[in-house]
Amino acid sequence: MATVHHAAGATPSKLDIPIRLSYVSGTSQTPKDPADAYTGVKTPDPTDIEGGALREGGMPVLTSKDNIGLLCQYAAVGMVYGMLPATIYPFLQQYLNCTGAQVTTAQTLVVFPWSFKCFYGILSDCFPIFGYRRRPYMLIGWGICFIMLLVMCIMPIGKPYFTDSADRDIKVADYTPEIEARINHSAPDEGAKYVIIMFFAAFGYVLSGVCADSITCELAQCEPIDKRGKT
């Protein structure tokens, strides 16, 4: 048994009291399950929500009135995502005869906003607008995209590089003064403004697409455990 060394001038009984109280306090308490320490902070028990879902709300139905907009959203994103880059070759390269550097830059900038998807998600998560985290940003994104596409539609397209399509098949070394006079040498200069407009259009629809992905994740958490992965 451990020996307690008493200080000078102090009685053994007074020094033993804290030790005895500490021992009694420790042995008199009922042992606790270590898992109980996480009761207040652990992830909510899925069994507490219907069907083991992670969120309340029931099994989401994407074709319902509340969620049909998501399908329209993804259809619009797919259409713009497919058509916007597809205009680069026929318009910039064939019609305006832009340089290879201009065409490559356009192809890069049109898909460049996808590199910042995580930041768009952080923006909508941390900075809600009027208490809403998704819908305002979706409207802003589609508004930007629509305005940019509208500007491209109403902006004068200008004359093509080859005003006579037959001149396209003639080698540069075989150009005659008449052919040189027909060529619109300023046409490639028009490409830069279209590249910038397409970049901002891509920025807009990607912002809306990220918010739609966030809503889809939230709906997926409402799925019961036996149907998880359907949304």
MOWOPE-V696695 format. One line per field, one symbol per residue. ss: DSSP state (H for helix, E for strand, - for the rest). burial: I if it has 24 or more other C-alpha atoms within 12 Angstrom, else O. A space follows every 10 residues. Layout:
BEGIN
ss->???
burial->???
END
This chain:
BEGIN
ss->---------- -HHHHHHHHH HHHHHHHH-- ---HHHHH-- -----HHH-H HH-------- -------HHH HHHHHHHHHH HHHHHHHHHH HHHHH----H HHHHHHHHHH HHHHHHHHHH HHHHHH--E- -E--HHHHHH HHHHHHHHHH HHHH------ -E--HHHHH- -HHH--HHHH HHE---HHHH HHHHHHHHHH HHHHHHHHHH HHHHHHHHHH ----HHH--- -
burial->OOOOOOOOOO OOOOOOOOOO OOOOOOOOOO OOOOOOOOOO OOOOOOOOOO OOIIIOOOII OOOOOOOOOI OOIIOIIOOI IOOIIOIIOO IIIOIIIIIO OIIOIIIOII IIIIOOIOOI IOOIOOOOOO OOIIIOIIII IIIIIIIIIO OIOOOOOOOI IIOOOOOOOO OOOOOOOOIO OOIOOOIIOI IIOIIIIIII IIIIIIIIII IIIIIIOOII IIIIOOOOOO O
END
